[in-house]
Amino acid sequence: MVDSVIATKTLPEFLFRLISTEKVQVRELDGEIHLKPVTESVDYISLLRGSLANNPERSVDNFLARKRADRELKA
């Protein structure tokens, strides 16, 4: 079994139009060649960083003010 990943652009035009990803996994198994589109994994954590930056209700200052108020209520 041979397993490789190649750029989609290296495929013939007909196959290139059928595959929407930039890379494709090529696997040869028992005399058959299988092409499987490779989707890049998404780094969801990096997408979430800063996602609340434009939300003033969730700012660090407001969070700290709520924490101080909670401590004052407990005291």
PEBEL-V731498 format. One record per residue. N is the residue number from 0. RES is the residue in one small letter. PSI is psi in whole degrees, 0 to 359 (999 if undefined). Layout:
n=N res=RES psi=PSI
n=N res=RES psi=PSI
This chain:
n=0 res=m psi=128
n=1 res=v psi=133
n=2 res=d psi=119
n=3 res=s psi=159
n=4 res=v psi=129
n=5 res=i psi=164
n=6 res=a psi=139
n=7 res=t psi=329
n=8 res=k psi=340
n=9 res=t psi=353
n=10 res=l psi=157
n=11 res=p psi=153
n=12 res=e psi=318
n=13 res=f psi=313
n=14 res=l psi=323
n=15 res=f psi=320
n=16 res=r psi=336
n=17 res=l psi=339
n=18 res=i psi=126
n=19 res=s psi=356
n=20 res=t psi=167
n=21 res=e psi=336
n=22 res=k psi=156
n=23 res=v psi=140
n=24 res=q psi=129
n=25 res=v psi=123
n=26 res=r psi=127
n=27 res=e psi=123
n=28 res=l psi=119
n=29 res=d psi=43
n=30 res=g psi=358
n=31 res=e psi=145
n=32 res=i psi=124
n=33 res=h psi=133
n=34 res=l psi=127
n=35 res=k psi=120
n=36 res=p psi=138
n=37 res=v psi=118
n=38 res=t psi=133
n=39 res=e psi=141
n=40 res=s psi=145
n=41 res=v psi=130
n=42 res=d psi=88
n=43 res=y psi=329
n=44 res=i psi=317
n=45 res=s psi=330
n=46 res=l psi=329
n=47 res=l psi=334
n=48 res=r psi=127
n=49 res=g psi=4
n=50 res=s psi=340
n=51 res=l psi=7
n=52 res=a psi=327
n=53 res=n psi=13
n=54 res=n psi=97
n=55 res=p psi=336
n=56 res=e psi=340
n=57 res=r psi=23
n=58 res=s psi=161
n=59 res=v psi=320
n=60 res=d psi=316
n=61 res=n psi=321
n=62 res=f psi=314
n=63 res=l psi=323
n=64 res=a psi=320
n=65 res=r psi=320
n=66 res=k psi=317
n=67 res=r psi=318
n=68 res=a psi=320
n=69 res=d psi=316
n=70 res=r psi=320
n=71 res=e psi=323
n=72 res=l psi=325
n=73 res=k psi=333
n=74 res=a psi=999
